[in-house]
Amino acid sequence: MRRALAFLLLMCGCFVAQAQDDSQPIRIYPYRVNPQDYPINERRPSLPATRDLFSDRMQFQHKAFDRRSFLPGYDRTGGSSVRLEEKIFADGLKPKHLKYAKSVRNSDNTFKLAGYKIFRTPKVAHQNYNERAHIAGSYSDISEKFYDLAGPRFLGLQFGESDASYLNLSPGYISPMSRDHRRQYLDYQRYFEHYGNHIGNRVVLHVNEGTSHYLMKEGTATIAEAQTFYRGKVNPLVHYVFLRGASKQYGILLGMGFSTTTPHGGMSFHSPENIHWAKREIIKAYGELIPDPKHYPTTVPAYKALRMYFQTSSDRGSSLSLFRRLMYSNYMYNGVVMNYEPGAYYNNYQVADENGKDIKNMPSKLSPIGEQVRSVREFVEKNPHPGNQITPVAFYMDFFNGWRTPDSRKKAMRVWTNIPYGAGDYFTDNLFSMFYPGYRNVGLYKNVSFGMTATPYGDNVDAIFSDAEQEVLDRYALMVVAGELKYDLEYQRHKILEYVKAGGRFVVTGDNARKLFPEWGISEKSEKNQVGTAVTVKGNRVEETRVFQSLKIRNLPENSKAIARTADKILAFEKEIGKGKIIVSLVPAGITSKKENFSWKDDPNKMYPEGLGRPYYMPAHLERIIGEQAKAVMPFEVGENLGLVCNRNEKGIYTLAIFNNSLTKAPFEIRSNIGEIQSIKEADLADAELKNIKGFYPRGFEKYDIGKDTDKEISGYNVRIFKVKIKESSKLDVLPERHPVNRGNGRFLAMKSMVELKERILCYPSFFTYFDGVKIDLEDLRAVNQGALEENAKWFNRKRVRFVIDARNADEKAVLSAMEKTKSLDLADDWLVNKRTKTLGKAADKFGRKLHTEKSGGVDLIEKLKKPNMGALQVLTLEYANWDQVFGDYLAVWEANPYQKASLAGEKPENKYSAKANLLGKKEKRYLTVRTVSDLELAKAGELDGILLNARLVFEMSEGKFVSDFASNNKNLRKTIVDFRPFVDGYRQVVFEKEWGVTYDKGLSMSEDVMRKMKSAGVESAIVPTDKFFKKGMAGFEEFCGLAKKHGISLVLEHSKKAQPKELATLRETVLGWGVRKVSVAGNPQLANTEAFEKAGLTPEFWLLRFEDFKRRSSPFYPISQARGKRPFKATLENLAGQTLVYDAEYMDKSELREDLGKMEQ
């Protein structure tokens, strides 16, 4: 008899678990995300999906869609989420497409288009490239038409695994990849924005990595899901830590995608007729059955046939049991849709008889995958509401962190694209290893061990970034800082203190605590603690097994007590503030101090693997402290070797999903920390027969004894769901529902220059929480190029950025011209003028603008501490060096001045934040590479001979501005060379492959715009890259050189690994043959010495000084003073005496540049 396990008050679990060791109640926030509750909706181009589109329950992918006739097929899995290949519409929309979209509007279905990979072109891929690259806007017109017809049931185009494409492939396009976390974020934002603009800015996020915060923040996502691959990348449970956090910050619903693929193959079920078809297609493509072709399949059928015949089967890759557990985890996560790659049917298209002849109209049949989906769908229909997931723990991370999980396939631990882990990143790895043990081993083993992990503290963690509004932070019982906090520390401190005062627990390691709370007297100096150090943690002895450092502290802050200490020093303390407390570990970054050797490899056939080690570990006493805090906020416990998801249905009613993610049976016991258990009832999943199907368990484990389910044990690779009724006690604190608030209505921040304005706003991640828009001087508006303004206007308009244009110092003619120029800005509505005139009034009416004068009172310019005019547009109109200054003044002006400031920070430009010049002395024959506006300040501080100026900056400037600032007769700058290297990015700006269509044409147009300005300013030289696209794009490069010839521009060819002196000499002759008047080369001392250039008959015009780590696929450009290795340079720096030198590194501050300049002067 099936255990209905009404568990009628089984005494084994019906009690309140032992109370934790502190008196704080357990805070829970039992509410779901509803997108309509978020103010970010005001800054979305179209609204995201809401729960009513999915009938307020988890839906499933429709897997019987006849792509040939474009008519819905008979779907026996009950799916309502339809995915169409975007290439169906490559030639435009047909009447049947429009008819289908109309029919969806009043149905229960949703549909999306598959989307394309941004970096793919027909030359390098047989599918998933943009087949409408020749059309301006690509798929945007199709997206807009579908949205008009189907409404929000059209979810948009899928950003399908393109996050991983960027993180893994962009170093081949964007050069150099930055050392700076903020610049890496900006590059990623541009990539995603570029895709959104091409597909109508209605995007379905289908992501591989943990970067969903950055994507959801853009406001173009309609729904988000993880693609749960098992290829050595992101464990799905960890993936959803990031997705859940982003969902709660930005108000986007979640689904899940499932792939069966692992490094060891993929799970799929094939009929004999499928195999006959695959065999035929392989022989057709290769002439024989060839398991490992040397060339990539040239056709889609050949690609699918190879996978079907050689790489997939019912007992390869992921297992059905893993698929089943993931579907139920998505159900418990309040996911609204379950998508999956493996076939739910024995395919009725790819079939042939034993002679290889096509079989037509063969009846389809549900595969075991389809049967599994059908089973879960039937359960969901009977039990549509599992309650709202409770996640009381947040890993609090700096917004720009870019953290990525360790990649066992590529043997890499890095953030963003190529920045090696820092100490804080290793601590983040340790935190995840603590809460999701073994997570980093995903994809290593054939039995998919660690595909899902145990959750000793519950699967109840969200990753929350530092831009989160106060209302979001206050939802959590416990926050643990993961990684280094680098930016906007005063702003973060304010929110953290408000969170703690309201009752939150906040755990922070020494270095971060020292920066956040300098008044506590935590020293920068540390001391070593040896192996065997005995630590007392709240009366319990812990012995350390590894060496670690700890920071010194002379006296504990007020209202503090030590919670971990050795015989002679304090290692951790907690400080009570309001209703909550801050727990400080004095371990600097939270990790041990000696790097350990560990192997990325392990035997993939291991039955019971222990997994990989780590280079650094968390000291045992710190793990004990964090563990105690995590236990103290758990509503329920079931056993440390199990997984647990906890949801609240209503007062006193909870749904628990217990996962056994190992192959061996495990004991369990449901214990409540928030009230006495009154009853426990188990849900009947009604799928026992499916566990006997080949492929349900991993290969080799089909007959393994996984145990049986009882009232005290759960069998291996299983999930069980229980409804638990309790009598809630005073130990429980149910928080009220809170939503982020728009605090910025009618408030503006003055900013200088329209060039890189978007980037400066993006580098203030909380800008839109506090401000509606910006004030720009009319002169700065005139200084921006019309084309760049129109390009950036797409983002300004999408984000609903309001503009106040300060035209008080402009004449009527200049104002009229500027109004014409701003036609592309939807919200450049308010113009502050010196005097109203009839002419200006008519122009304002024509363009839908409003005129203000200082006397009219419509605009309140806040230049000193005062009470603002709440009936006017309020403009903070001072200069600021960073967001901390802005936020401090915001509080002083609009939040009753909580810190009792006597004046505004912006009133004092010469304060501790100011960029006061620190002159480096005159440097002859010395140039600096300028990639951003901030680098210009560095160039001025250095008093160098000249600069290599990013062509993108030239494009963004008006011609008058460029001539004024950079003309050849400029007294402050002897020479400017325009740098096309970052402008030629191969996908978004300048490309040399004609297959990119509209993007190629646009790149040529932008290049000509730059060259025309150069000619006007008398700037004669430009440097171009030689490591990107020349073999595939020589025809396009020839056209580029034709523009240089037309405008009389000399070209400098960059020395690179792909173009050594010999190749440079050949390329130089080719370019001269195209008519460019002068062609020279720039040397790289890391790649060749002066003799190599002499042999090739070349004399470098200048040498590029930087250090690259060539062991890495794409290295940032480091200062030469940071060079590593025995002989980092082939041309010794002494040999470059008297040569023209370009400091080509990315300098993080003046001190780095000063050190390089000093090194060359020695």
C-alpha positions, 0 to 999 in steps of 0.5 A: 500500500502506498504510504499516503503518510498522512503522518498523522502526528508522527511523534518522531517529528512533532515538536519544536526543535531546540531553540537557538542560542540567541533571542532574536525571532526567526524573520520570514518574508513569505511573499512572491514576486509580482512584477507589477509592484516594482517601480522599475516598470515605469522604466521598461519599454514594455511590461514583463510577464505576470502570473496571470499569463500562466494561470498562476501555476507552473506551465510546461513547454509545448513540444509538439509544434509543427514548424513546417505548417506553423500550426499547433500539433497535438501535445500530450504533455499539456504544454502551453509555452511555445518556442519558435525558431526565429529563422522561420521569420527571416523573410518576414511575417506571413498571414499564417504567422499573424493569424497565429499571433492573434489566436494566442492573445485570447488563449492560455498559451505564451510564445517566444522566439528562439533568438540568435547568438550575437557573435555568430555569422554564417562563416563560423556557424551553421545555425543560431546566427542573425539571419536578418543582419542585413535589415536595420533593427533585425527582428525588432519589427517582427517583435513589435508586430507580435506584441501588437497582436498577441499582447504580453503573451508574446514574451519576446526573443530569447537571449539564449545562453548568450551570456556565456557566449559573451563571457567566454568569447568576447575577449576575441572581440573587445580588446583589451578586456578591462582590469576594472570591474565597472568597465567590464560591466559597461562592456557587458551592458553594451552587449546586451543593449545591442541585442535588445535593440536588434530584437525589439527590447522584449527579451526572454533571459535564458542564461548559463551564468550568474549575471542575471542581475545585470540583465534584469536591471536593464528593464527589457527582460520579460521572464528569466530562466537558467539553462541547467547545463551540466558542463562543468559550469554553474550548479543549478541550485547556485544558479537560482541563488542569483536568479532569485535575488535578481528576480526580487530586486528587479521584479521578474518572474522565473522559469527553468530550462533543462538540458541533458548535456554533460561532458560525457554525453547527453540523455535522449530517447531514440526509436530505431527509425531515428537511428536509421535516419541519423546513420543516413545523414552522417554517411551523406555528409561524410561518406562513412559513419565517422564518430569524430569528424575533423571539420564541423558539420556543414548542415543542421541535419548532419549536426543533429545526426552526429549527436543522435548516433554517437553522443546521446542515448537513454543512459548518457548525460543527465538522468530522468531522476535529475530532471524530475528533481529539478522540475519539482525544485522549479515548482517549489521555487514558484517558477511559472514555466518549465522548458526543456531541450530533450525530446518528449516524443520519438521524433516523427520528422527525423525517421527513416527505414532500415534502407535510409528511406524517409518514412512519412507521417509516422505516428509520434509517441511519448518518450520517457521524458514526455511521460515524466513531464506529463506526470509532473504536470498532472501533479501540478494541476492537482496541486497548483500552489505550493506556497511562497518560497521562504529565503531568509538568507542573502549573500550580499555582493558589490554590484560590480562583482561579476563573480563566476563559479569555478569552471572545472572544464576550463580550469579557471577561477575568474570574475567577468571575462578574465579577471582572476579571483581575488581574496574576496572571490575565494571567500564567495566560493567558500560560502557557496561550498558551505551552503551547497556542498560540492557545488563546484563539481557539477559536470565532473562525473558520469553519474552526475553527482553534485548535479544537485547538492545537499543544503545543510542550511536549506535552499534558502539563499538569494544573491542580493547586489549592493544597488538593492533598495532598502525595502528589498534588504529588509526582507532578509533575516541574515545577510552575509557579505560575499566578496570585496565591497569596493564602491559606494561604501558610504551609501552601502553603510547607510543601508546596512545600518538601517537594515540592522536597526530594523532587526537584521543580522549582518555578517562581514569579514575584517577588510570589509568591516574596516572600510565600512566602519573605520571608527571601530578601530580595526587595524590594517595590520594582521598577524598569523595564526598557526595550524592547531590554533585553538579558538573558542566560539561562544564557549565551544572549542574549535581547532584550526587545521590551516594557517590564517591571518587576523586583523588587530583591534585594540578595543571593541566598539560600544555595545559589542562582545567577543564571540570568537577568541584564542588565548590572547586575541579576539577573532570575531565580535558582534555589535548590537545596533537597534533590534539587530546586530553586526557580526564581524570576523577579523579574518581579513577576507574570510579565507586561509592565507596559504594557497593549497595545491589542488587538481582540477581532474578526477576520475569521471567514473567514480561511483562515490566521488568526494569532489575537488578541493579548493585553493583556499578555505574558510577558517573553521571558527568562521564557518562555525560562526556563519553556520550558527547564524544560518541555523538560527534563521531556519524555519524547519530542519530535516537533516544536513545531508539532504536538500530542503525547500520551504514554502509558506501557504498561509498562517500555520501551513507550510509545504516542504520539499525534501531532496535526497541528491545522493544515490544512497538512502538517507535518514530524515526528520522534520523539525520545526523552529517556529512552532509545534508541529500539529500534522504532516501529510505527504503528497502522492507524486504518483510516478513510481512506475517511471522509476523503472525506466532505463535512463531514470538512474545514471548509467551503471546505477540501474540496479543499484540499491537506493533504498526505500522510502519510509517515515524515517528514510528517503531513497536515493535520487528522490524528492518527497513533498510534505504539507506541514501544519504547525502552531506558530509561536512567538519565535516567528516574526512574519515581516509585512509585505514591502515593495521598492519605492520610487524616491526620485520623482521630480529630482535631478542631478546635474552632470557635465558633458553628454559624452559618456553620460549613459556610462556615468549614470550606469556607474551609479547603479542606484541612480534611478532610485533617487533621481528622475533625470539629469541637468545638462548645460546647453554647451555640453549638449552642443558638444555631443555628436548628433549620431551619438546622441541619437544612438544613446537616445534609445537607452535614455528613452527606454529608461525614461531619463528626464532632462533639464537643459540649462540654456541660461547662458545661450542666445536664442539661436543656440537654443533653437538649434539645440531644440532641433538637436534633441528631437530624438530625446523623448523627455528633454522637456524642460528648458531653463532659459534666461528670458522667454521670447515669442520665438522660443515659445513657438519652438517649445510648442513645436517640440513639446518642450516647456520653458522655465526661467529662474524667476518662474519657480519651475526649476529649483537649483540647489547649490547649498543646503536648504529646504527644496521647493517641492512644487518645482523640479528640484536639481542638485546642481553641484559637482560630485566625484562619486556616488557617496558624495551625491547620496550624502547630499541627497539625504541632507536635502531630501531626507531631513539631514540625518547626519546633521551636515552643515553644508553640501559636499558638492559645495567644496570641490577641494575635499577628500574626494576631489580629483586634485591634480598631482603633476608628474612632470614634463615627459618628452616623447611620451604618450598615454592611451586614453580609452575613457573620459576619465583617462583624459584627466590622467593625461593632463596630470601627466603633462605628456607629449600626446595621447592615443585617443579612443575613436569612440570618444571622437565619434561621440564629440561634435566636430566643433568640440573635437577641433577645439580640444584636440586640433594639431595646434593645441598648445596643451597637447602636442599630438593626438593619434586616434586609436581605432583598436577599441572601436573595432570590436567586430560585432557592435561598432566597427566590423570588417566582415561584410556578413554583418550587414547593417552593422558593417555599413554603420561601422564604416559610416562611424569610421568616416565620421571620425576621420572627417573630424580628424581632417578638420582638426589636422589630426593626421594619424590613426592606429588600427588593430591587426589581431582581429578579423583581418583574415576573414575581413580583408575586403572590409578592411580595404574599404576602411583604408579607402576612407583613410585615403579619402581623408588623408589619414595615415595609419599605424599598424599595431604589432600583435601576436598575429602580426609579427614584424614580418607579417606587418611588413607585408600588410604595410605594403598591401595597405600602401598599395590601396593608396593610404598616403603613409603607413607605419607600425607600432612595436610591442616590446613584449613580442619582439626586439628592435633587431626583429623590426630591422630585419623586416625593414621596419622602424616602429613609429612608437612602442606600446608599453604594457604587460600582457599575460600571454598564458591567458586567452585574453589578458588585460593590459597591465602596467609594465611595473607589474610585469611577471616572469623571468623575461617578460620583454623581448626588447629590453626597456633600456634599448628603447631609450630615445624612442617614442613610447606610448603608455598603453596599459590600463591605469587604475590611478595616477600612482600606477602611471607615475610608477611606470613613468619612473621605471622608464626614467631610471 
